[in-house]
Amino acid sequence: MKSNCKIYALKVGERVVDSTNFLYLTDAGKLSIIYYYFWCILFDHEVILVDTGFPEDLGRERGITNYMLPEQLLGRLGRKKADVSMIILTHLHWDHSADIRSYPEANVIFQKEDLSFFTGPLGDYSIINRFISGKKEIKFLSQRPNIQIIDGEFHVTPGIITYKVGGHTPGSQIIAIDDAKGKVILCGDVCPSYRNLDENLPGGIHYSIPECLNAFEKIRSLAGPETLIIPGHDKAVYSNHGIIEEGIVRLL
Ligand SMILES: [Zn+2]
């Protein structure tokens, strides 16, 4: 069954990084601008988010520029945070999940393996926990009453399926939306830019190279010729699609 929705990319901010952050062992020393997004799936009577963006103070701390408040972006779509009924987290890194506290009523879906990884013993290493907003925050998230901690493929609503692919983090998932108007795959950070998929190049921040490569195959196997494949941080997502208002592009 297909969904009938509109899909938007909402841009929270941007940052200049070394290219190796997103292209494994490639173009070292070359700087590039990456954009930070979350995604909004809008139905007539329901709002589903994929990821949340992050609060302003955290963005400032992490060197994000041109920051825009998530509520301001949702407001431009005529919605409030309180309208959001469900949030699917592609993974638990700070830039994708750190605004979760401001959606106390929403049902939150994420993969079990990210939770055990970041709250387990390896989560004590700074090389691991530098990417989350804190072990305490992840534990807080896991104790919400309205969560669905899943393990593997999961049918969210008719037409929306998540697939655990790992690679970037152990529980990274991609979200496929099969809509009456077309198909969209939101890749999260297992594929942060178009180049990763085009060149079979894992991102520089990864958990498993084999899983990254298998994730690229999974994305290709799910995609038809007309499918929109949306990487996690590529600024071209913004320029390739119709800008509705500042910070908002309509994908479908
Ligand atoms: Zn990210």
Residues whose N, C-alpha, C, O or C-beta is under 5 A from the ligand:
A	BS01	ZN	D95 D189
